[in-house]
Amino acid sequence: MRIPKPLYEAVPTIYAIAGILVIFATLYNGLYDSLAYGWVCVGMFLIGNGVHLNLLRARHRGLSQRRVEVSLADTDMLAQTVISSR
């Protein structure tokens, strides 16, 4: 199933915002509840996943960009070699 690109791009931000909201809601309700620390862990997990997804996407885009630059450099070098051999 394909999802729209704007929604796909917003998923890490949605994770991070949801994590922040979970932590603030837990702090608002108080840390005296027996599940409060579990909810804080869930919030931290969501924030961590959002950051992790952003880093993975940035790294993937960086590698893709480098591949394009290398292939362009290779074609330029090949074109210069062909021209100079004539």
TAJOTA-V553435 format. One record per helix or strand of 3 or more residues. SS is the DSSP state (helix for helix, strand for strand). FROM is the first residue (numbers start at 0). TO is the last residue. If there is no record, write none. Layout:
ss=SS from=FROM to=TO
ss=SS from=FROM to=TO
This chain:
ss=helix from=4 to=28
ss=helix from=35 to=84
